[in-house]
Amino acid sequence: MTESVYGPARWAQASPSGHNVLVSDSPEPLRYRLITGPDDADFCARISGLLDQGYRLYGSPALTFNGERVIAAQAVVLPNPADEQ
């Protein structure tokens, strides 16, 4: 267990490709997330899964090359229901 800005958190294996992420133990979903990883089908599936959960894309994706592969980053936000009225 470690402490994050969101309170207690733990490291968890997030995908079959073995990417580890810091997961909040808060019962509330995070309203903002920055998803990063190799630009592959697994990354796209992670983003698609978050969109299915109600998140929306926030800004444009960013891409960089780490010397071995392209790394992608995409911010997503979970709209506040009060803001949508």
N, C-alpha and C positions, 0 to 999 in steps of 0.2 A: 504494500500500500504506500502511496506517495501523496503529497499534497499538491493540488493544482489551484489555479485561480478560481476554480469552480467548487473547491472543497475537496474532500477525499476522492482519490481516483486510483485506478489500477491500470497496469499495462495489460493489454489483451491482444491476441492474434486476431486481426480483423478480416483476413481473407485467406483463401487457399494458397495464395502466392507467398504467404508468410509475412506480410507487412504488419508490424506492431504499431499500435496506436495507444494513446493515453485516453482512457474511457472514464468519464465522470460517473461517480456512484449516485449522483443526484437523481431523484425520481423525475425531475423536470427535464425535458429535452433541451439541449443547447439551442439558443436562437440563432447563433452564428457559428459556422464551422468553416474551416479552411482545409479542404481535402487535398492531399498531395500524394504522389506516387508515380511510378513509371507510366508513361502514356501507352496503355495497353487496354485490352478488353476488360480486364479486372477493374481498372480505374473507371472506365465508362460504366460498368455495372454498379460500382459503388455510388457514383453520381446519380444514375438512374434510380437506384433504390431509395436514395434520399429524396428525389423528386416525387417518387411514389408515396413517401411519408408526409408530403406536404411542403417540403423545402422548395425554395425558388432560387434560381441562379442569381448571384450577386456579382455584377461586373463581368469582365471578360476573363477567360482562362489565361494563365501564364505558362510559358514553356521555357525550359532551359535544358542544356546538355551537360551532363556531369562527367563526360569523358568516356562513358560506356553506353549510355542510353538517354533518351529524352525523358525528362521529368515534367509532369504536369501539375498545376495547382488550380483549383477552382473554389471560390467562396460560394457558400450557400447560406440562405437565411430562412428561418421559420417565421412566417408572418404572425404578428400579434393579432388575434381575432378582433380586438377592440379597434385596431387601426383599419380594419376592412369594412367597417360599418359606415 
